């Protein structure tokens, strides 16, 4: 997904797309694990919201 954003001009070209993809995947997976462990969707929402904030910091 980050590579598509760079190609489409939505993300700055200097972004490390592999690192950003890893961050996004880890955030979603981690949020899912936390949500299951805590039996609450709030943990998943917090993790995905944090990933969105991180990604928005690289907007073109």
Secondary structure by P-SEA (a helix, b strand, c coil): caaaaaaacccccccaaaaaaaaaaaaaaaaaaaaaaaccaaaaaaaaaaaaaaaaaacc
